[in-house]
Amino acid sequence: MRERDRVLIKNKTTMKNYSKLIKEFYEDVISYYSLDNGTIPIATNERIIEVINEYLESKPLSEIWFDSMDRIYVRRRLEKGYSSSITAV
């Protein structure tokens, strides 16, 4: 096998499936922070989606790992608007 072919095969096997990662990231973040039934309920689903969109648009997808650190970044952005997304009881 030629070197060029090895490189192409390696690149194909390490390529990320961004559509799947993005979908799973939305689901993960919503399951943590949704006012409806989240583990740490701090925002509406609409606000969570808005902040995730801002985050995904803020840098190249190749620089996003779609992991807990990215989820925490989204949480910090949500917490800035925490008081505005919850009505007093």
Secondary structure, 3 states (H helix, E strand, C coil): CCHHHHHHHHHHHHCCCHHHHHHHHHHHHHHHHECCCCCCCCECHHHHHHHHHHHHHCCCHHHCCCCHHHHHHHHHHHHHCHHHHCCCC
